[in-house]
Amino acid sequence: MDHSKLSPKKSMYLIEIFLPLADNSGSRFAPACFDKVRKTLTEKFGGLTAFTRAPAEGTETRGGHQRSDELIVFEVMTEPLDEAWWTDYRKVLDADFRQDRILIRASSTTLL
């Protein structure tokens, strides 16, 4: 194999967005809510991965009460990390999904 044609390793950020399937009263969000997120992220980052078939489960204990959510996870890869954009976008998602705070996390990753 000619290793001279291989791309060098590249550092990027993996961004994960955890979106609830229902609001705090149990009302399910319309598919259009998720389509809007998919469109925004695809236009900005050129693509995404969505884990939608088997929802993740999240559990939180706050004030002595336990609450669980079914979640969909969207992922995008980006370089560089625009923290201001993500902070603003999280506020949009907080409002759209009627949440105190949508979980968005960034992890440094290396493409091999």
VENRA-V738643 format. One record per residue. SS is DSSP state (H for helix, E for strand, C for the rest). OMEGA is omega in whole degrees, 0 to 359 (* if undefined). D_FIRST is the distance of its C-alpha to the first C-alpha in Angstrom with 1 decimal. Layout:
BEGIN
ss=SS omega=OMEGA d_first=D_FIRST
ss=SS omega=OMEGA d_first=D_FIRST
END
This chain:
BEGIN
ss=C omega=179 d_first=0.0
ss=C omega=183 d_first=3.8
ss=H omega=181 d_first=6.0
ss=H omega=181 d_first=8.9
ss=H omega=180 d_first=9.2
ss=C omega=177 d_first=9.6
ss=C omega=175 d_first=13.4
ss=C omega=176 d_first=15.3
ss=C omega=183 d_first=17.3
ss=E omega=176 d_first=20.6
ss=E omega=179 d_first=24.0
ss=E omega=175 d_first=26.2
ss=E omega=172 d_first=29.3
ss=E omega=180 d_first=29.7
ss=E omega=178 d_first=33.3
ss=E omega=180 d_first=35.1
ss=E omega=182 d_first=38.5
ss=E omega=184 d_first=40.7
ss=E omega=179 d_first=43.3
ss=E omega=176 d_first=46.2
ss=C omega=183 d_first=47.1
ss=E omega=177 d_first=50.8
ss=C omega=186 d_first=53.1
ss=C omega=177 d_first=55.2
ss=C omega=177 d_first=57.9
ss=C omega=178 d_first=55.5
ss=C omega=182 d_first=55.4
ss=E omega=176 d_first=52.0
ss=C omega=178 d_first=50.4
ss=C omega=176 d_first=50.0
ss=H omega=180 d_first=46.6
ss=H omega=178 d_first=47.2
ss=H omega=180 d_first=46.9
ss=H omega=177 d_first=43.4
ss=H omega=179 d_first=42.6
ss=H omega=178 d_first=43.8
ss=H omega=180 d_first=41.4
ss=H omega=181 d_first=38.5
ss=H omega=180 d_first=39.5
ss=H omega=183 d_first=39.9
ss=H omega=179 d_first=36.6
ss=H omega=179 d_first=34.6
ss=H omega=183 d_first=36.4
ss=H omega=189 d_first=35.8
ss=H omega=176 d_first=32.3
ss=C omega=178 d_first=30.8
ss=C omega=177 d_first=30.5
ss=C omega=171 d_first=31.3
ss=E omega=179 d_first=31.0
ss=E omega=177 d_first=34.3
ss=E omega=189 d_first=35.2
ss=E omega=187 d_first=38.3
ss=E omega=179 d_first=38.6
ss=E omega=185 d_first=39.6
ss=E omega=173 d_first=41.3
ss=E omega=177 d_first=40.8
ss=E omega=177 d_first=44.0
ss=E omega=178 d_first=45.3
ss=E omega=182 d_first=48.3
ss=E omega=174 d_first=50.3
ss=E omega=180 d_first=53.5
ss=E omega=178 d_first=55.7
ss=C omega=178 d_first=59.4
ss=C omega=179 d_first=59.7
ss=E omega=178 d_first=58.4
ss=E omega=181 d_first=55.2
ss=E omega=179 d_first=53.5
ss=E omega=178 d_first=50.5
ss=E omega=165 d_first=48.4
ss=E omega=188 d_first=46.0
ss=E omega=166 d_first=43.1
ss=E omega=180 d_first=40.4
ss=E omega=172 d_first=37.4
ss=E omega=178 d_first=35.7
ss=E omega=170 d_first=32.5
ss=E omega=175 d_first=31.1
ss=E omega=182 d_first=28.4
ss=E omega=173 d_first=29.6
ss=C omega=357 d_first=29.2
ss=C omega=179 d_first=31.6
ss=C omega=179 d_first=34.2
ss=C omega=185 d_first=37.5
ss=H omega=180 d_first=39.9
ss=H omega=179 d_first=42.9
ss=H omega=181 d_first=41.6
ss=H omega=177 d_first=40.9
ss=H omega=179 d_first=44.3
ss=H omega=181 d_first=46.0
ss=H omega=177 d_first=44.1
ss=H omega=179 d_first=44.9
ss=H omega=176 d_first=48.5
ss=H omega=180 d_first=48.2
ss=H omega=177 d_first=46.7
ss=H omega=181 d_first=49.4
ss=H omega=183 d_first=52.0
ss=H omega=182 d_first=50.4
ss=C omega=175 d_first=49.9
ss=C omega=181 d_first=53.2
ss=C omega=174 d_first=51.7
ss=C omega=180 d_first=52.6
ss=C omega=174 d_first=48.9
ss=C omega=178 d_first=45.7
ss=E omega=172 d_first=43.0
ss=E omega=179 d_first=40.0
ss=E omega=180 d_first=37.5
ss=E omega=176 d_first=34.5
ss=E omega=174 d_first=31.7
ss=E omega=182 d_first=29.2
ss=E omega=179 d_first=25.7
ss=E omega=175 d_first=22.1
ss=E omega=182 d_first=19.6
ss=C omega=* d_first=16.2
END
